[in-house]
Amino acid sequence: MTYASVAISVFLLAVGQSGGDEPTLPVFEDVTDQAGIRFKHSYGDHNLSNIVEGTGPGCVFFDYDGDGHLDIYFLNGCWLREVNDNLGRNLRGKLANALYRNNGDGTFSDVTRTSGVGDQGYGMGASAADYDNDGDLDLYVLNYGPNVLYRNDGNGTFTDVSSKSGLEDTYWSLSAPWLDYDRDGDLDVYVANYLEYDAGKFRDFYAAAGYPGPLSYKAQPDRLYRNNGDGTFTDVTKETGLYFPDGRAMSAIATDLNNDGNMDVYVANDATPNCYFVNTGKGTFTNQALEWSLAFGEGGQGASSMGPVVGDVDRNGLLDLYIPDMGYGCLLVNKGKWFVDVTAPSNLAVVCGQYTGWGGGLIDYDNDGHLDVFVANGNAHHEYTEEDVLLRNDGNGKFIDVAKQSGAYFKEKYVGRGAAFADYDNDGDMDMLVMNLNGPAKLLRNNGGNKNHWLTVVPKLARTKVEAIGARVTVTVGGMRMVQELVAVTGYLSQSDPRGHFGLGKATKADSVEIRWPNGSVTSLRNVKADRILTVLQDDG
């Protein structure tokens, strides 16, 4: 028996046995209306007619006011002459992004006007981070057109510092993960850019296709911006080895896939090979996607990859990748020196292959210790609706379709795009927010996931009291070792709860909690009580 099979056997013995009876599964309840959320996306027109209109939107979970409750930022389109038809002109000036404040009682309040973040550009995605190390989260909005950086003023309002900061990227940006690539103590940002739209000049396509696809347009290169520590950023893309002009990025994630302590960048590209930029630890990156078997989709082709999400699916201490796409999606399991595509044997292919996947998530929605899969689906070129997918990890390498048992929402159909995941009500189970193209956002509350025990670990930097982006948390319980990295920007165009959430099953405590901080130091805790949010400051020891 190989070491891997022994490890899997021990893992199943420790956490896979549940007494023989089928568990009572949690149900996701659509609480959008009762939560006070009235946001409806628009692509700035009345008929879907081009690739710009069909790409967004995403959303962001972040605690902008530091009260311990996650707030929500929604992205919206607008009417633009070079994008939309003339019939959509009645929408001009009427569309904007929105910020909803979490009131801490299950409801949200629209604070867009008072906060000053109602950007009226053509919004696609956004991300939040404390770029200036002043103890609050700033907001970076990604547009078709110039991006916008909002500095958090710490009093419930934001100031537009886009031009001054150097982050007013004029390319078509979709995703912007933050990382301290040079380990100098401040956060840099990788901006994933898509393509150069031609204002509708190219029309050589079949009517059934709806509109031309990504290969009909020139790609735009991504950019890495180094934080100068004074509120400004410098484009260091070429000197760091990250210049890749042919990618057509859909989303990117900053994560340490090779577990060497340095944050790498994985980019999911549309109809072209994906990129895995390995951080050398010397201020440069090398694209090792081919060597790690991360460049292509199922069957070896360049799939239309959407938003990559990361998590330790097989609980071997290494981070795996799940990437929805227009085919079957890809579940890529980390073997230490390369990745193996297990999409088909895990049962994901047969379920997801009938849909068009966009916003995906790896979340332990039932707190049994295994990461489950959610995918928001919707046609790419038409407003054809599709059901979303929820698949439960059975702990034995298979994912089981449980959508029909998981609430009335899964019987509805939308044109899904981005999705984000968070315990927005702090009750110990993961909830979901789904963004729909030209449709309403949907907030789904998890009812019953906290029947199993759980632990949320929040590593924070002592000097700023904000989450330590890039920290790695390892929780051990009953022989099972669970690893999660504080990576907020994950999935398609979106940002999820940055806190480390762990399902403990029937265990009332974690045997150990270990935090590897971004600077390489380690904090270890023993016999940690379950069912609580545990905040750890870096210098607590």
C-alpha positions as CSV (number, residue, x, y, z in Angstrom):
1,M,0.0,0.0,0.0
2,T,1.3,3.4,-0.9
3,Y,1.8,6.3,1.5
4,A,-1.0,8.2,-0.2
5,S,-3.5,5.3,0.2
6,V,-2.5,4.9,3.8
7,A,-3.1,8.6,4.4
8,I,-6.5,8.4,2.8
9,S,-7.4,5.4,4.8
10,V,-6.5,7.1,8.0
11,F,-8.4,10.1,7.0
12,L,-11.6,8.2,6.2
13,L,-11.3,6.2,9.4
14,A,-11.0,9.4,11.4
15,V,-13.7,11.5,9.9
16,G,-15.6,9.6,7.3
17,Q,-17.6,7.3,9.5
18,S,-21.0,8.8,10.5
19,G,-22.9,5.8,12.0
20,G,-24.5,4.6,8.8
21,D,-27.5,7.0,8.6
22,E,-27.7,9.6,6.0
23,P,-27.0,13.0,7.6
24,T,-29.7,15.7,7.6
25,L,-28.4,18.3,5.2
26,P,-28.5,22.0,5.6
27,V,-30.9,24.1,3.5
28,F,-30.0,27.4,1.9
29,E,-32.8,30.0,2.3
30,D,-33.2,32.9,0.0
31,V,-33.3,35.8,2.5
32,T,-32.6,38.6,0.0
33,D,-35.8,40.5,0.6
34,Q,-36.0,40.1,4.4
35,A,-32.3,41.2,4.6
36,G,-33.2,44.5,2.9
37,I,-31.2,43.9,-0.2
38,R,-32.7,45.4,-3.3
39,F,-29.8,45.3,-5.8
40,K,-30.5,44.3,-9.4
41,H,-27.7,44.2,-11.9
42,S,-27.9,45.8,-15.3
43,Y,-25.4,45.6,-18.2
44,G,-26.5,49.0,-19.4
45,D,-28.8,47.9,-22.1
46,H,-32.1,46.1,-22.8
47,N,-30.7,43.3,-25.0
48,L,-27.5,41.3,-24.5
49,S,-25.4,41.9,-27.6
50,N,-21.6,41.8,-26.9
51,I,-18.9,40.3,-24.8
52,V,-18.6,43.3,-22.5
53,E,-22.3,43.1,-21.5
54,G,-22.1,39.4,-21.0
55,T,-19.0,39.2,-18.7
56,G,-19.9,40.7,-15.3
57,P,-20.8,41.1,-12.5
58,G,-19.0,40.1,-9.2
59,C,-19.4,41.2,-5.6
60,V,-17.3,41.7,-2.4
61,F,-17.7,40.7,1.2
62,F,-15.6,43.0,3.5
63,D,-15.9,44.6,6.9
64,Y,-15.5,48.2,5.8
65,D,-16.5,49.8,9.2
66,G,-14.6,47.3,11.4
67,D,-17.6,46.2,13.5
68,G,-17.1,42.5,13.0
69,H,-19.9,42.1,10.5
70,L,-19.2,41.6,6.8
71,D,-20.7,44.2,4.5
72,I,-21.4,43.7,0.8
73,Y,-20.3,45.7,-2.3
74,F,-22.2,45.1,-5.5
75,L,-20.9,45.8,-9.0
76,N,-23.1,47.2,-11.7
77,G,-22.8,48.1,-15.4
78,C,-23.7,51.4,-17.1
79,W,-24.6,52.8,-20.4
80,L,-21.6,53.5,-22.6
81,R,-21.7,54.6,-26.2
82,E,-18.9,52.3,-27.3
83,V,-20.5,49.3,-25.6
84,N,-24.3,49.6,-25.5
85,D,-27.0,50.1,-28.1
86,N,-28.8,53.4,-28.5
87,L,-32.0,51.9,-27.2
88,G,-30.4,51.6,-23.8
89,R,-29.8,55.4,-23.5
90,N,-32.7,55.7,-21.1
91,L,-30.4,54.0,-18.6
92,R,-27.7,56.6,-18.9
93,G,-26.7,58.0,-15.5
94,K,-29.2,55.7,-13.6
95,L,-26.9,52.8,-12.8
96,A,-24.2,52.6,-10.1
97,N,-22.4,50.2,-7.8
98,A,-23.8,49.8,-4.3
99,L,-22.5,49.3,-0.7
100,Y,-24.8,47.6,1.8
101,R,-23.9,47.8,5.5
102,N,-24.4,44.7,7.7
103,N,-26.6,45.8,10.6
104,G,-25.6,42.7,12.7
105,D,-29.2,41.6,13.0
106,G,-29.7,39.8,9.7
107,T,-30.5,42.9,7.7
108,F,-28.5,45.3,5.6
109,S,-28.8,49.0,4.8
110,D,-27.9,50.8,1.6
111,V,-25.1,53.3,2.5
112,T,-23.9,53.9,-1.0
113,R,-24.5,57.7,-1.0
114,T,-23.2,58.4,2.4
115,S,-20.0,56.3,1.9
116,G,-19.2,57.8,-1.5
117,V,-18.4,54.5,-3.3
118,G,-21.3,54.5,-5.9
119,D,-19.0,54.4,-8.9
120,Q,-21.0,54.9,-12.1
121,G,-18.4,53.3,-14.4
122,Y,-18.9,49.9,-16.1
123,G,-18.2,47.7,-13.1
124,M,-17.0,44.1,-13.4
125,G,-15.2,43.1,-10.1
126,A,-13.7,44.5,-7.0
127,S,-11.4,43.7,-4.1
128,A,-10.7,45.1,-0.6
129,A,-7.5,45.4,1.3
130,D,-5.7,47.7,3.7
131,Y,-3.1,48.9,1.2
132,D,-2.0,51.9,3.3
133,N,-1.7,50.0,6.6
134,D,-3.9,52.4,8.5
135,G,-6.2,49.7,10.0
136,D,-9.2,49.8,7.7
137,L,-10.1,48.1,4.4
138,D,-9.9,50.1,1.2
139,L,-11.8,49.3,-2.0
140,Y,-10.5,48.7,-5.5
141,V,-13.1,48.8,-8.2
142,L,-12.4,47.1,-11.6
143,N,-14.0,48.5,-14.7
144,Y,-14.3,48.3,-18.4
145,G,-12.4,51.6,-18.5
146,P,-10.4,53.3,-15.7
147,N,-10.3,51.5,-12.4
148,V,-11.1,53.3,-9.2
149,L,-9.3,53.1,-5.8
150,Y,-11.3,54.2,-2.8
151,R,-9.3,55.0,0.3
152,N,-11.2,54.2,3.5
153,D,-11.3,57.3,5.7
154,G,-12.1,55.3,8.8
155,N,-15.4,57.2,9.5
156,G,-17.8,55.4,7.2
157,T,-16.7,57.3,4.1
158,F,-14.2,56.8,1.3
159,T,-12.0,59.1,-0.9
160,D,-11.3,58.5,-4.6
161,V,-7.5,58.3,-4.9
162,S,-7.3,56.5,-8.2
163,S,-5.1,59.0,-10.1
164,K,-2.8,59.8,-7.2
165,S,-2.2,56.1,-6.4
166,G,-1.2,55.0,-9.9
167,L,-3.9,52.3,-10.0
168,E,-6.2,54.0,-12.5
169,D,-5.5,51.1,-14.9
170,T,-7.3,51.9,-18.2
171,Y,-7.4,48.3,-19.5
172,W,-10.5,46.2,-19.1
173,S,-9.8,44.8,-15.7
174,L,-11.8,41.9,-14.1
175,S,-9.9,40.7,-10.9
176,A,-7.3,42.1,-8.5
177,P,-5.9,39.9,-5.8
178,W,-3.7,41.5,-3.2
179,L,-0.4,39.9,-2.0
180,D,2.9,41.0,-0.4
181,Y,5.0,39.4,-3.2
182,D,8.2,41.0,-2.0
183,R,7.5,40.5,1.8
184,D,8.2,44.2,2.6
185,G,5.2,44.5,4.9
186,D,2.7,46.2,2.5
187,L,0.2,44.7,0.0
188,D,0.9,44.8,-3.7
189,V,-1.8,44.1,-6.2
190,Y,-2.1,41.9,-9.4
191,V,-4.6,43.2,-11.9
192,A,-6.0,40.6,-14.3
193,N,-7.0,42.2,-17.6
194,Y,-9.2,40.7,-20.3
195,L,-9.2,41.9,-23.9
196,E,-9.5,44.9,-26.2
197,Y,-13.1,45.3,-27.3
198,D,-13.6,47.0,-30.7
199,A,-16.9,48.9,-30.0
200,G,-18.8,46.3,-32.0
201,K,-17.0,46.6,-35.3
202,F,-16.4,42.9,-35.7
203,R,-19.6,41.1,-36.6
204,D,-18.5,37.9,-38.4
205,F,-20.3,35.3,-36.4
206,Y,-23.3,33.0,-36.6
207,A,-26.5,34.4,-35.1
208,A,-26.8,31.3,-32.9
209,A,-23.6,32.3,-31.2
210,G,-25.1,35.5,-30.0
211,Y,-21.9,37.6,-30.4
212,P,-18.2,37.0,-31.1
213,G,-16.1,35.2,-28.5
214,P,-12.8,36.1,-26.8
215,L,-10.5,35.0,-29.6
216,S,-12.1,37.5,-31.9
217,Y,-10.3,40.3,-30.0
218,K,-6.7,41.2,-29.0
219,A,-5.7,40.2,-25.5
220,Q,-4.6,42.7,-22.9
221,P,-1.7,42.0,-20.5
222,D,-2.1,41.7,-16.8
223,R,-0.2,44.0,-14.5
224,L,1.5,43.8,-11.1
225,Y,1.7,47.0,-9.1
226,R,4.2,47.2,-6.3
227,N,3.1,49.2,-3.2
228,N,5.7,52.0,-2.6
229,G,4.5,52.4,1.0
230,D,3.6,56.0,0.5
231,G,0.1,55.6,-1.0
232,T,1.4,55.1,-4.6
233,F,2.0,52.1,-6.8
234,T,4.5,51.3,-9.5
235,D,4.0,48.9,-12.5
236,V,6.6,46.2,-12.1
237,T,5.1,43.6,-14.5
238,K,7.9,43.2,-16.9
239,E,10.8,43.3,-14.4
240,T,9.2,40.7,-12.2
241,G,8.7,38.2,-15.1
242,L,4.9,38.5,-15.2
243,Y,4.4,40.0,-18.6
244,F,2.2,37.6,-20.6
245,P,0.4,39.6,-23.4
246,D,-1.8,36.8,-24.7
247,G,-3.7,35.6,-21.7
248,R,-7.2,37.1,-21.7
249,A,-7.6,36.8,-18.0
250,M,-11.0,36.1,-16.5
251,S,-9.9,36.1,-12.8
252,A,-6.8,35.5,-10.8
253,I,-5.9,34.2,-7.3
254,A,-2.8,34.9,-5.2
255,T,-1.9,31.8,-3.2
256,D,1.0,29.6,-2.1
257,L,0.4,26.5,-4.2
258,N,3.9,25.0,-3.8
259,N,3.9,25.7,0.0
260,D,7.3,27.4,0.1
261,G,6.1,30.5,2.0
262,N,5.9,32.8,-1.0
263,M,2.7,33.9,-2.6
264,D,2.3,32.7,-6.2
265,V,-0.3,33.9,-8.7
266,Y,-2.6,31.7,-10.7
267,V,-4.5,33.2,-13.6
268,A,-7.5,31.6,-15.3
269,N,-7.6,32.7,-18.9
270,D,-10.4,32.6,-21.5
271,A,-9.8,30.1,-24.4
272,T,-6.0,30.3,-23.8
273,P,-3.6,28.4,-21.5
274,N,-3.8,29.3,-17.8
275,C,-0.8,30.7,-16.0
276,Y,0.9,29.6,-12.8
277,F,3.4,32.3,-11.9
278,V,5.7,30.8,-9.2
279,N,7.2,33.4,-6.8
280,T,11.0,32.8,-6.7
281,G,11.3,34.7,-3.4
282,K,13.7,37.1,-5.1
283,G,11.2,39.6,-6.4
284,T,10.5,37.7,-9.6
285,F,8.1,35.0,-11.0
286,T,8.4,32.2,-13.5
287,N,5.4,30.7,-15.4
288,Q,5.5,27.0,-14.5
289,A,1.9,26.1,-15.5
290,L,3.0,23.4,-17.9
291,E,5.4,21.8,-15.4
292,W,2.7,21.7,-12.8
293,S,0.0,20.5,-15.2
294,L,-2.0,23.7,-14.6
295,A,-2.0,25.2,-18.1
296,F,-4.9,23.4,-19.7
297,G,-8.4,22.2,-19.0
298,E,-10.1,18.8,-19.2
299,G,-8.9,16.8,-22.1
300,G,-5.8,19.0,-22.5
301,Q,-7.4,21.9,-24.3
302,G,-7.3,25.6,-23.4
303,A,-10.7,25.8,-21.7
304,S,-12.8,28.9,-21.2
305,S,-11.7,29.1,-17.5
306,M,-13.6,31.3,-15.2
307,G,-12.8,32.0,-11.5
308,P,-10.3,29.8,-9.7
309,V,-10.9,28.8,-6.1
310,V,-8.4,27.2,-3.8
311,G,-8.8,24.7,-0.9
312,D,-7.4,21.4,0.5
313,V,-10.0,19.1,-1.0
314,D,-8.3,15.8,-0.1
315,R,-6.9,17.0,3.2
316,N,-3.3,16.2,2.5
317,G,-2.0,19.5,3.6
318,L,-1.6,21.0,0.1
319,L,-3.9,23.4,-1.6
320,D,-5.9,22.2,-4.6
321,L,-7.7,24.2,-7.4
322,Y,-11.2,24.2,-8.7
323,I,-12.0,26.2,-11.8
324,P,-15.5,26.3,-13.4
325,D,-15.6,26.8,-17.1
326,M,-17.9,26.4,-20.1
327,G,-17.4,22.7,-20.1
328,Y,-17.0,20.4,-17.2
329,G,-14.8,22.5,-15.0
330,C,-11.5,21.3,-13.5
331,L,-10.7,19.9,-10.1
332,L,-7.0,19.8,-9.9
333,V,-5.5,18.0,-6.9
334,N,-2.1,19.0,-5.6
335,K,0.4,16.1,-5.4
336,G,3.4,18.2,-4.3
337,K,5.2,18.6,-7.6
338,W,2.3,18.5,-10.0
339,F,-1.5,18.5,-10.1
340,V,-3.8,15.7,-11.2
341,D,-7.2,16.4,-12.9
342,V,-9.8,14.4,-11.0
343,T,-12.9,16.1,-12.4
344,A,-14.3,13.0,-14.0
345,P,-13.6,10.4,-11.2
346,S,-14.9,12.8,-8.6
347,N,-18.3,12.9,-10.3
348,L,-18.0,16.6,-11.0
349,A,-17.8,16.2,-14.8
350,V,-21.1,14.4,-15.1
351,V,-23.0,17.0,-13.1
352,C,-21.3,20.2,-14.2
353,G,-20.9,19.3,-17.9
354,Q,-24.5,20.2,-18.7
355,Y,-24.0,23.8,-17.5
356,T,-21.9,26.9,-18.1
357,G,-20.0,27.5,-14.9
358,W,-18.8,30.9,-13.6
359,G,-18.6,31.6,-9.9
360,G,-17.4,28.6,-7.9
361,G,-16.7,27.9,-4.3
362,L,-15.0,25.3,-2.2
363,I,-16.8,25.6,1.2
364,D,-17.6,23.1,4.0
365,Y,-21.2,24.1,4.0
366,D,-22.3,21.3,6.4
367,N,-19.2,21.6,8.7
368,D,-18.3,17.9,8.4
369,G,-14.7,18.6,7.7
370,H,-14.9,18.1,3.9
371,L,-14.9,20.9,1.3
372,D,-18.0,20.9,-0.9
373,V,-18.6,22.6,-4.3
374,F,-21.0,25.3,-5.4
375,V,-21.2,26.7,-8.9
376,A,-23.3,29.6,-10.3
377,N,-24.3,28.8,-13.9
378,G,-25.7,30.8,-16.8
379,N,-25.3,30.9,-20.6
380,A,-22.4,32.9,-21.9
381,H,-23.9,34.5,-25.0
382,H,-27.6,34.6,-24.3
383,E,-29.8,35.3,-21.3
384,Y,-30.6,31.6,-21.1
385,T,-31.1,30.6,-17.5
386,E,-29.5,27.6,-15.8
387,E,-29.7,26.1,-12.3
388,D,-26.9,26.5,-9.9
389,V,-25.0,23.4,-8.6
390,L,-24.3,22.2,-5.1
391,L,-22.3,19.1,-4.6
392,R,-21.5,17.5,-1.2
393,N,-18.1,15.9,-0.6
394,D,-18.7,12.4,0.7
395,G,-15.2,12.1,2.1
396,N,-14.4,9.3,-0.2
397,G,-13.3,11.2,-3.3
398,K,-16.8,11.7,-4.7
399,F,-19.1,14.7,-5.0
400,I,-22.8,14.1,-4.7
401,D,-25.4,16.4,-6.3
402,V,-27.5,17.6,-3.3
403,A,-29.1,20.7,-5.0
404,K,-32.7,19.3,-4.9
405,Q,-32.4,18.7,-1.1
406,S,-30.9,22.1,-0.4
407,G,-33.7,24.6,-0.7
408,A,-36.2,26.1,-3.1
409,Y,-33.5,28.4,-4.6
410,F,-32.0,25.5,-6.4
411,K,-35.3,24.9,-8.3
412,E,-35.0,28.4,-9.8
413,K,-32.9,29.4,-12.8
414,Y,-30.8,32.5,-13.4
415,V,-28.0,33.8,-15.7
416,G,-25.4,33.3,-13.0
417,R,-22.0,35.0,-12.9
418,G,-20.0,35.8,-9.8
419,A,-20.5,34.3,-6.3
420,A,-19.0,34.9,-2.9
421,F,-19.1,33.0,0.4
422,A,-19.1,34.2,3.9
423,D,-20.6,33.6,7.4
424,Y,-22.3,37.0,7.2
425,D,-24.4,36.4,10.3
426,N,-21.5,34.9,12.4
427,D,-23.5,31.8,13.3
428,G,-20.9,29.3,12.3
429,D,-21.9,28.2,8.9
430,M,-21.1,29.5,5.4
431,D,-23.7,31.5,3.5
432,M,-23.6,32.5,-0.1
433,L,-24.2,35.5,-2.3
434,V,-24.9,34.9,-6.0
435,M,-24.7,37.6,-8.7
436,N,-26.9,37.2,-11.8
437,L,-26.5,38.9,-15.1
438,N,-29.2,41.6,-15.7
439,G,-31.0,40.2,-12.6
440,P,-31.3,40.3,-8.9
441,A,-28.5,39.5,-6.5
442,K,-29.4,36.6,-4.2
443,L,-28.3,36.2,-0.6
444,L,-28.6,32.6,0.6
445,R,-28.5,31.9,4.4
446,N,-27.3,28.5,5.5
447,N,-29.8,26.9,7.8
448,G,-28.5,23.9,9.6
449,G,-24.8,23.9,8.8
450,N,-23.9,24.8,12.4
451,K,-25.5,21.6,13.7
452,N,-21.9,20.2,13.4
453,H,-19.2,22.0,15.3
454,W,-17.0,24.6,13.8
455,L,-14.1,27.0,14.3
456,T,-13.4,30.3,12.6
457,V,-9.8,31.5,12.9
458,V,-8.9,35.1,12.2
459,P,-5.2,35.9,12.2
460,K,-4.7,39.6,12.4
461,L,-1.6,41.8,12.2
462,A,-1.0,43.4,15.6
463,R,-0.1,46.9,14.3
464,T,-3.2,47.3,12.1
465,K,-5.7,44.8,13.5
466,V,-6.7,43.7,10.0
467,E,-6.6,40.1,8.6
468,A,-3.2,38.9,7.7
469,I,-3.6,38.2,4.0
470,G,-1.5,35.3,3.0
471,A,-1.4,33.7,6.4
472,R,-1.9,29.9,6.4
473,V,-4.0,28.2,9.1
474,T,-3.7,24.5,9.9
475,V,-6.4,23.0,12.2
476,T,-6.0,19.4,13.4
477,V,-8.9,17.4,14.8
478,G,-9.2,13.7,15.4
479,G,-6.4,12.8,13.0
480,M,-7.6,15.1,10.3
481,R,-5.4,18.0,9.2
482,M,-7.2,20.9,7.5
483,V,-5.3,23.7,5.8
484,Q,-6.7,27.1,4.7
485,E,-5.0,30.2,3.5
486,L,-6.3,33.7,4.1
487,V,-7.0,34.5,0.5
488,A,-10.0,36.9,0.1
489,V,-10.0,37.4,-3.6
490,T,-11.2,34.0,-4.9
491,G,-13.6,32.8,-7.6
492,Y,-15.1,34.8,-10.5
493,L,-14.7,38.6,-10.1
494,S,-15.5,38.4,-6.4
495,Q,-14.1,38.4,-2.9
496,S,-15.2,36.2,-0.1
497,D,-14.9,36.1,3.7
498,P,-11.2,36.2,4.4
499,R,-11.5,34.4,7.7
500,G,-10.5,30.8,8.1
501,H,-13.6,28.6,8.5
502,F,-13.2,25.0,9.6
503,G,-15.9,22.3,10.1
504,L,-15.1,20.1,13.0
505,G,-17.9,17.5,12.7
506,K,-18.7,16.1,16.1
507,A,-15.6,17.3,17.8
508,T,-16.0,19.9,20.5
509,K,-12.5,21.2,20.2
510,A,-9.6,21.4,17.8
511,D,-6.5,19.5,18.9
512,S,-4.3,22.2,17.5
513,V,-4.4,25.4,15.5
514,E,-1.2,26.6,13.8
515,I,-0.8,29.9,12.0
516,R,2.0,30.5,9.6
517,W,2.2,34.3,9.2
518,P,3.2,36.1,6.0
519,N,6.6,36.8,7.4
520,G,7.3,33.1,8.1
521,S,6.8,33.1,11.9
522,V,4.5,30.5,13.4
523,T,1.9,30.6,16.2
524,S,0.7,27.3,17.7
525,L,-2.3,26.8,20.0
526,R,-3.6,23.6,21.6
527,N,-7.0,22.3,22.7
528,V,-9.0,25.1,21.1
529,K,-12.7,25.1,22.0
530,A,-15.1,24.8,19.1
531,D,-18.0,27.0,18.0
532,R,-16.4,30.4,18.2
533,I,-14.6,33.0,16.2
534,L,-11.0,33.0,17.4
535,T,-9.0,36.1,16.7
536,V,-5.2,35.8,17.0
537,L,-2.8,38.7,16.9
538,Q,0.6,38.0,15.3
539,D,2.6,38.9,18.3
540,D,0.5,37.0,20.8
541,G,2.9,34.1,20.7
